[in-house]
Amino acid sequence: MPRSARLVPVAALLVCGLVLVACDGGSPGGSGGSGGSRGAVGVGDPYFPKAGNGGYDVSHYGLTLSYVPEGGRLSGTAVVTARATQDLSAFDLDLVGMEVEEVRVDGVGAEFRRDGQELIVRPSEVLAGGETFEVRVRYSGSPLTITDPDGSEEGWLRTEDGALALGEPTGSMAWFPGSHHPADKASYDVAVTVPKGLTAVSNGELRSVRATSDGRTTFVWHTAEPMASYAATLAIGRYTVTRPSMGDGRPAYVAVDPSQAGASRAVLARLPEVMEWAQENFGPYPFSSVGAIVDGPDDAGYALETQNRPVFPGAPDMRTFVHEIAHQWFGVSVTPRTWRDMWLSEGLATYAEWVWTEDEGGATAEESFTELYEDGTETYEDLWDFPPAKPTGAAYISESPVYQRGAMVIHRIRQVLGDDDAFYDLLWGWAAAHRHGNADTDDFTAYVEKRAPDVDFGEVWADWLYGEGRPPRP
């Protein structure tokens, strides 16, 4: 997500702890049934402690949805396939709003109740640890728009001709039940039925488009590679769709609000070029398809790195376009393990902007670094307010220390290495080592030190990554 997305910070949320551990959630009505216990409420993220759920790992989401823009009503069935990591007498799914009509576990009706964002499910029999199970949730209602701690909006955003679903950091729980934390990735199949004349765009590849008996249209999307739920999207509306040819033959799908088609044309036409450039710098593209969604300028206040095809609020400028494409490597494929590790995503994507600008004949990355160090607070007043690896709360994970100072950390690594080939080898290796997985700051620093064992990065970590205030001049 680009830095310009975020608004004035508000108070931080309380946290369960300083490491990713499960918070004790108790049980839906006691200590759980004999032979099992309730999975934890949340995975204990430092800033969103109730996000995700303990006791199981999701492998697949199957969503069958129907949306009527007039009245804003969504109805759906979510089939969640997961593996129990403990004996489970009960478990939670994250879901806000929406009316739950039925829950079945392995085909058998299950008891359920609601508690805030938690949908608490008690299967008829204890699920054994290691067992794969399937939970089917039938639900309907008007999905909510969620306001983040920093004041920005996500979840289900109603638009003039449809809707736009955005999930960072917790918005996906507004439109389907699941384990909504980036540490729990899964594959997806999404079938969406909308009124005739509208298009439904999601992640992955479009498998089919078919007319229904009542004159509506169903779009079926498949995402094979693991995806964090915050990177899942659904855009419903009137779009001009193109399928540009990519140099490697990879399928591309670009959906543009007709009002933005003219203003977007020049930037979107460079998608094949940007993809080739990114693969030269960051390594092989980690997904089977590519593209973009350009919605109306008033539909969302920010761009977002949704998997396969980033979302843009109106025609993107070139730097924002490069930023979101770079996220497909850093943030979407290699996903932060917790929301405290956001700098690993945003710092690298911001640094990609610097490298693109340099390669286009503009300011070099060194000049971008120096300008920020000398005069950065003129543009980013909070640049030195906190270190990239230690945002002061949930309201600050998308502020400039995470983005701009995060990019400065990456450039300091390049400076200390003193060898551009070694630096880009490092970026390639990092993207490959954690492809389709999760990583945290400790993983990154250990990786850098292992790749360059004879180089001392102590000052980079102490002053630039974790240090308070403006570091000494390098």
Secondary structure, DSSP 8 states (H G I E B T S, - for coil): --GGG----------S-SS--------SSSS-STT-EE--BS---SS-TTSSBSSEEEEEEEEEEEEETTTTEEEEEEEEEEEESS-EEEEEEE--SSEEEEEEETTEE-EEEEETTEEEEE-SS-B-TT-EEEEEEEEEE---EEE-TTS-EEEEEE-SSSEEEE-TTTGGGGTS-B--STTS-EEEEEEEEEETT-EEE-SSEEEEEEE-TTSEEEEEEEEEEEE-GGG--EEEE--EEE----TT---EEEEE-GGGHHHHHHHHTTHHHHHHHHHHHH-S--SS-EEEEEE-TTS-SS-B--SSS-EEESS--HHHHHHHHHTTTBTTTBEESSGGGHHHHHHHHHHHHHHHHHHTTSS-HHHHHHHHHHHHHHH-TTTTSS-TT--SSGGGTTSHHHHHHHHHHHHHHHHHH--HHHHHHHHHHHHHHTTTSEE-HHHHHHHHHHHSTTS--HHIIIIIIS-SSS----
